C-alpha cells in the first residue's frame, strides 16, 4: 500500500475517533500524519483552530509554530501526535493574535508573578515588542488614570520625562497592604499633580506591589504622597467571609466579596453557572 494511502487512511481514522499507536510511527510518518490531520481539520472545520508562528514574548514554541484550539474536542492521542510533530498546542481562550506581528500573546495568567505583556487598544491587542518602540499612545492612555497601570517592563518612564515617587505601595490580603490607587490619585490632584502613571511592579498570590511616577517638574509636589483604602482589604475580606449567608439548598449560591467588606449573594441555576457569572 502506498504511503499516501496509509496516511489518508490514518487521517480518516483519526477524524473518526479511531485509535492509532503513536509509538509505532516513525518520526517522518508522525510529521506527515500530523500535517495531514491539521490540513483536513482546517478544511472540514471539524475543530476551530488558529495557527501562530511563535510566541510574541519569545517563549519557546515548537518549530512548526503554535496551534490554538478547544482541545476538549480532540483526543489525547491526537494532541500527542501534533506535539510530537513539532507544534505547540495552546487553548483558544488562553492566547490571541498580536495585531502587529501576528504572533501569539498569552492572555491568561500562568503563575503567581504573571503580568500582562500586552496592551489592549480600540479593537486590537498589541504585544510588548510592538508597543515598546513607540509607546506614546499607551502613556497618553495611562497618564492621570488611576484605573490602569503600566505592566510592560521594557517601557522606561524615565525616558519620557517621568520620575518615580520614592515610596513603595502594596495592596493585598495581608495586614498593612492597604494602599489605594484611587486615594493616591486624589491626593496627587489635591497637590496640583495631574500627570501621573501607576506601574504594576510585581504580583503575588495574595498581593500586588506598585509605584507612582510623575512629571519631573512635579517631583517635589509628590514627595511622600499616600492614600489608603477606606476599609483595609484584609479587614474587608474577614468581615465579608463572616457575613456570607448559609446556603438555602436551592440552586447554586454565588457570593461576591465587595471592596467595602459587604457581600452580594444570589442564587444561580445550573445553566447560569455553566455559562459563567456576569456582573
C-alpha positions as CSV (number, residue, x, y, z in Angstrom):
1,X,0.0,0.0,0.0
2,X,1.4,3.4,-0.9
3,X,2.4,5.7,1.9
4,X,-0.2,8.4,0.8
5,X,-2.9,5.8,1.1
6,X,-1.7,4.8,4.6
7,X,-1.6,8.4,5.6
8,X,-5.1,9.1,4.2
9,X,-6.5,6.0,5.9
10,X,-4.9,7.1,9.2
11,X,-6.3,10.6,8.9
12,X,-9.7,9.2,8.3
13,X,-9.3,7.0,11.4
14,X,-8.2,10.0,13.5
15,X,-11.1,12.2,12.4
16,X,-13.5,9.3,13.1
17,X,-12.0,8.9,16.6
18,X,-10.4,5.6,16.0
19,X,-7.2,4.5,17.7
20,X,-3.6,4.5,16.4
21,X,-0.3,3.7,18.0
22,X,1.9,6.8,18.1
23,X,4.8,4.9,19.5
24,X,4.9,2.6,16.4
25,X,5.1,5.5,13.9
26,X,8.5,6.7,12.6
27,X,9.3,10.3,13.1
28,X,8.8,11.2,9.4
29,X,5.4,9.5,9.5
30,X,4.5,11.4,12.6
31,X,5.2,14.7,10.7
32,X,3.2,13.6,7.7
33,X,0.3,12.3,9.7
34,X,0.1,15.4,11.9
35,X,0.3,17.8,8.9
36,X,-2.4,16.0,7.1
37,X,-4.6,16.0,10.2
38,X,-4.2,19.7,10.6
39,X,-4.9,20.3,7.0
40,X,-8.0,18.1,6.9
41,X,-9.4,19.5,10.2
42,X,-9.0,23.1,8.8
43,X,-10.7,22.3,5.6
44,X,-13.6,20.5,7.2
45,X,-14.0,22.8,10.1
46,X,-14.1,19.8,12.4
47,X,-12.2,21.7,15.1
48,X,-11.8,25.5,15.0
49,X,-8.1,26.3,15.3
50,X,-5.7,29.2,14.9
51,X,-2.0,29.0,13.9
52,X,0.7,31.3,15.1
53,X,4.4,31.4,14.1
54,X,5.5,31.7,17.7
55,X,5.0,33.5,21.0
56,X,5.2,37.2,20.9
57,X,7.2,37.3,24.2
58,X,9.9,34.9,22.8
59,X,8.9,31.9,24.9
60,X,9.9,28.6,23.4
61,X,7.4,27.0,20.9
62,X,7.6,24.1,18.5
63,X,9.5,24.5,15.2
64,X,6.1,24.3,13.4
65,X,4.5,27.1,15.4
66,X,1.5,27.1,17.7
67,X,-1.9,25.7,17.2
68,X,-4.7,27.1,19.4
69,X,-8.0,25.2,19.7
70,X,-10.6,23.8,22.0
71,X,-8.7,20.6,22.8
72,X,-11.6,19.2,24.7
73,X,-12.9,18.0,21.3
74,X,-9.6,16.3,20.4
75,X,-8.3,13.1,21.9
76,X,-5.1,12.9,24.0
77,X,-3.5,10.8,21.2
78,X,-4.1,13.4,18.6
79,X,-2.7,16.1,20.9
80,X,0.4,13.9,21.5
81,X,0.7,13.4,17.7
82,X,0.5,17.2,17.0
83,X,3.1,18.0,19.7
84,X,5.4,15.2,18.5
85,X,5.3,16.6,15.0
86,X,6.7,20.0,16.3
87,X,3.7,22.0,17.1
88,X,3.0,23.7,20.4
89,X,-0.7,23.4,21.5
90,X,-2.5,26.2,23.3
91,X,-6.1,26.6,24.4
92,X,-8.0,29.0,22.2
93,X,-9.2,31.1,25.2
94,X,-5.6,31.5,26.5
95,X,-4.0,33.3,23.6
96,X,-4.8,35.8,21.0
97,X,-3.1,37.3,18.0
98,X,-0.9,40.4,18.2
99,X,-2.2,43.0,15.7
100,X,1.3,44.0,14.9
101,X,3.5,40.9,14.5
102,X,0.7,38.2,14.3
103,X,2.4,36.1,17.0
104,X,0.6,34.5,19.9
105,X,0.0,36.6,23.0
106,X,-0.6,34.8,26.2
107,X,-3.6,36.5,27.9
108,X,-4.2,34.2,30.8
109,X,-2.0,34.1,34.0
110,X,0.4,31.2,34.1
111,X,1.9,31.7,37.6
112,X,1.6,34.0,40.6
113,X,4.1,36.6,39.4
114,X,2.5,36.9,36.0
115,X,1.9,40.3,34.5
116,X,0.2,41.2,31.1
117,X,2.8,41.5,28.4
118,X,0.4,43.2,26.0
119,X,-1.8,46.3,25.6
120,X,-5.4,46.4,24.6
121,X,-6.3,49.2,22.2
122,X,-9.6,50.1,20.5
123,X,-10.3,46.8,18.7
124,X,-6.8,45.5,18.8
125,X,-4.2,43.8,21.0
126,X,-0.5,44.5,20.7
127,X,2.4,42.7,22.3
128,X,5.1,44.3,24.3
129,X,7.7,44.4,21.4
130,X,5.2,46.1,19.1
131,X,4.4,48.7,21.8
132,X,7.9,49.5,23.3
133,X,9.4,51.2,20.2
134,X,6.7,53.9,20.2
135,X,4.7,53.8,23.5
136,X,3.4,57.4,23.4
137,X,-0.2,56.3,22.7
138,X,0.0,54.0,25.8
139,X,1.4,56.7,28.1
140,X,-1.3,59.1,27.0
141,X,-3.9,56.5,27.9
142,X,-2.3,55.8,31.3
143,X,-1.5,59.3,32.3
144,X,-3.8,60.6,35.1
145,X,-5.7,57.3,35.1
146,X,-5.9,55.5,38.5
147,X,-7.8,52.7,37.0
148,X,-5.0,51.4,34.8
149,X,-1.3,50.6,35.3
150,X,1.8,50.1,33.2
151,X,2.8,46.4,33.1
152,X,5.4,46.4,30.3
153,X,8.9,46.3,31.8
154,X,10.5,47.4,28.5
155,X,8.9,50.8,28.7
156,X,11.1,53.1,30.8
157,X,9.1,56.1,32.0
158,X,12.4,57.9,32.8
159,X,12.9,58.2,29.1
160,X,9.6,60.0,28.7
161,X,10.0,62.8,31.3
162,X,8.7,60.9,34.4
163,X,10.3,60.2,37.8
164,X,9.4,57.6,40.4
165,X,7.9,58.8,43.7
166,X,10.3,57.4,46.3
167,X,7.7,55.2,48.1
168,X,6.7,51.6,47.7
169,X,3.0,50.8,47.7
170,X,1.2,47.5,48.4
171,X,-2.3,46.2,48.1
172,X,-3.4,42.8,49.2
173,X,-4.8,40.5,51.8
174,X,-2.1,40.9,54.5
175,X,-2.3,43.5,57.2
176,X,-0.8,46.8,56.2
177,X,-1.3,46.2,52.4
178,X,-4.0,48.9,52.2
179,X,-2.6,51.4,49.7
180,X,-5.3,52.6,47.3
181,X,-4.5,54.0,43.8
182,X,-7.8,55.9,43.9
183,X,-6.9,57.6,47.1
184,X,-3.4,58.3,46.0
185,X,-4.6,59.9,42.8
186,X,-7.0,62.1,44.7
187,X,-4.1,63.3,47.0
188,X,-1.9,64.0,44.0
189,X,-4.6,66.1,42.4
190,X,-5.0,68.0,45.7
191,X,-1.3,68.8,45.4
192,X,-1.7,70.1,41.9
193,X,-0.3,67.0,40.2
194,X,-2.5,65.9,37.2
195,X,0.0,63.9,35.2
196,X,0.9,60.6,37.0
197,X,1.2,57.0,35.9
198,X,0.8,53.9,38.1
199,X,3.2,51.0,37.4
200,X,2.5,47.4,38.5
201,X,5.9,46.3,39.8
202,X,5.1,42.8,40.9
203,X,2.2,40.4,41.7
204,X,1.9,37.6,44.2
205,X,-0.7,35.0,45.2
206,X,-2.4,37.4,47.6
207,X,-1.0,40.9,46.8
208,X,0.4,43.3,44.4
209,X,3.1,46.0,44.6
210,X,3.1,49.2,42.6
211,X,4.7,52.5,42.2
212,X,3.7,56.0,41.1
213,X,5.6,58.1,38.5
214,X,5.1,61.9,37.9
215,X,6.5,64.5,35.6
216,X,10.0,65.7,36.6
217,X,8.7,69.2,37.3
218,X,6.1,67.8,39.8
219,X,8.5,65.6,41.7
220,X,8.7,67.9,44.8
221,X,4.9,68.1,45.0
222,X,4.5,64.3,45.1
223,X,7.1,63.6,47.8
224,X,5.6,61.1,50.3
225,X,2.2,61.0,48.8
226,X,0.0,58.3,50.1
227,X,-3.6,57.1,50.1
228,X,-5.3,54.4,52.0
229,X,-8.4,52.2,51.4
230,X,-11.4,53.2,53.4
231,X,-11.5,49.7,54.8
232,X,-8.2,47.7,54.7
233,X,-8.6,44.7,52.3
234,X,-7.8,42.1,55.0
235,X,-10.4,43.5,57.3
236,X,-13.0,43.8,54.5
237,X,-12.3,40.2,53.5
238,X,-12.7,38.9,57.1
239,X,-15.9,40.8,57.6
240,X,-17.3,39.6,54.3
241,X,-16.5,36.0,54.9
242,X,-18.2,36.1,58.2
243,X,-21.3,37.6,56.7
244,X,-21.9,35.1,53.8
245,X,-25.3,33.6,54.4
246,X,-25.8,29.9,54.8
247,X,-26.8,28.1,51.6
248,X,-30.5,27.6,51.1
249,X,-30.2,24.3,49.3
250,X,-31.8,25.6,46.1
251,X,-29.6,26.2,43.1
252,X,-26.0,27.3,43.3
253,X,-25.3,30.1,45.8
254,X,-22.9,32.7,44.4
255,X,-21.4,35.3,46.8
256,X,-19.3,38.2,45.7
257,X,-17.0,40.0,48.2
258,X,-17.1,43.8,47.7
259,X,-14.2,46.2,48.4
260,X,-16.1,47.7,51.4
261,X,-16.4,44.3,53.2
262,X,-20.0,43.7,52.2
263,X,-21.2,40.6,50.3
264,X,-23.6,40.3,47.4
265,X,-25.3,36.9,47.2
266,X,-27.6,35.5,44.6
267,X,-28.7,32.0,43.5
268,X,-27.8,30.7,40.1
269,X,-29.3,27.9,38.0
270,X,-27.0,25.2,36.8
271,X,-27.2,26.8,33.3
272,X,-26.3,30.2,34.5
273,X,-23.3,28.8,36.4
274,X,-22.0,26.9,33.4
275,X,-22.4,29.9,31.2
276,X,-20.3,32.0,33.6
277,X,-21.2,34.7,36.1
278,X,-21.6,38.1,34.6
279,X,-21.5,41.1,36.9
